[in-house]
Amino acid sequence: MSRILFGCVPFWGHLNPTIAVAQQLIARGHTVAYACHPEMQPALDKAGIPFIADYAFCEVFVHLNKIVATASLLTVRKELKKWNVSLSELPVAGLEEDTRRFMTLIAEWQPDVCVFDAAFLPGLMAAEASQTTYVSSCAFPCSQLPSKDLLPNGYGFPSYQKRPGFGDTLKLIIAGMFAKPINRKLNRVRTVFGLPPAQPMSYVGCMYMIYTTTLFDFKRSDLPAQVYYLGPSFSKEQMGADTPFPWEWLDGRPLVYFTMGTFFNKKKVFDKVIAASKDAPWQIVISVSKNLSLDLWQELPENVLLRNFVPQSALLEKVDLVACAGGVNTTTESLLKGLPLLVLPQARDHFDAAQRVVEAGAGIRIDPAQVSVVNIRKAITRLLDEPGYRQQAGVIARDYLQCDAPLAAACLIEKVAYRKAPLLRPDNVEPTVYRADINRVLQMI
């Protein structure tokens, strides 16, 4: 049996897909531990996964998450200044110290293989510097690896667009300017640990797991051979599953569920969704997360129910439509249920997920500049009235239901732990690992 160490950034959307994988590995007899910020410990305790409590990685992200919903940009800058962190270098804040501490943890714990969220730089760099075998867990609704066949990730470019327009080019130039100080800081830290400058594929590891299927993602000819699509990964012990909910409020009208996840919760967006639903022929349940007080809304239309949290999985069994930001958990779980999506993207991977939903015919995308009461109401009406969206979401659902991501991931991680080398797919092995193909794939790689 192997010793397997998990590590993740302190965001629920990144943590959740790995919980069921860790549970499966424990059930198969392996020694598993999870290193993350203590803010995530309740979810891991509930799932029965040993938590390493001596480290608080990515502290600044946890603090920022608590204030960003109600804070202005000026307030965010002031808060970051207290941490001696600039907004332009936020993604690499505390990276050197966290990497050094994770190297200490690896030396103490002696894992056979590590499983790291693809955004968890302290773990990824510590594994690279200590020459420890690791697997990357991509907690995004689609691959974030670059491809010569596609325009850059993070902007929601269509799969068929091969050249950026004038406005797109400006976006890419500006984004490149913001990325320069981050890359400089990242590479300075890498130098401290004797590592070469980062490359686009620096953190693929011995295996790169994605929690969807190739049916949902864009096709590419240059997918690295150690990339595996495993389908959705959800644990029965998800945080919030036992949250009380007034089920008697549901009265049989079409039901819409709206959430922006745990980070991108802005009151003005919720206000527009509420206004769009006033006097509409549907009911809508809105989850605003713990970072916004329900007292911010004194009067609500009779068909609007506002909660901090809801038992999402149970609620999805009853809804007709989901509106969300495009994060991995809600997007993937909604498609698994065959539900059409209204996506209001807020961050890089959200835009990519939104465009894939559109091209799959399973939903509608409204970018920030187009978010209005009128556009939201029109989109919800279309998604409820036109059956084609639900039919296409059903196509994806049937594909997802052929997968068993926790089992496939556990089997593949076991093989990485044994080989301590990249797990490369032969040309005749498809990137998506379906439940029925797990044993065949294991024999062929």
Buried (B, 14 or more C-beta within 10 A) or exposed (E): EBBBBBBBBBBBBBBBBBBBBBBBBBEBEBBBBBBBBBBBBEBBEBBBBBBBEEBBBBBBBBBBBEEBBBBEEEEBEEBBEEBEBEEBBBBBBBBBEBBBBBBBBBEEBEBBBBBBBBBBBBBBBBBBBBEBBBBBBBBBBBBBBBBEEBBBBBBBBEBEEEEBEEEBEEBBEEEEEEEEEBBEBBBEBBEBBEBEEBEEEBBBBBBBBBBBBBBBBBEBEEBBBBBBBBBBBBBEBBBBEEBEBEEEEBEEEBBBBBBBBBBBBBBEBBEBBBBBBEEBEBBBBBBBBEBBEEEEBEEBBEBBBBBBBBBBBBBBEEBBBBBBBBBBBBBBBBBBBBBBBBBBBBBBBBBBBBBBBBBBBBBBBBBEEEBEBEBBBBBBBBBBEEEEBBEBBBBBBEBBBEBBBBBBBBBBBBBBBEEEEBBEBEEEBBBBBBBEBBEEBBEEB
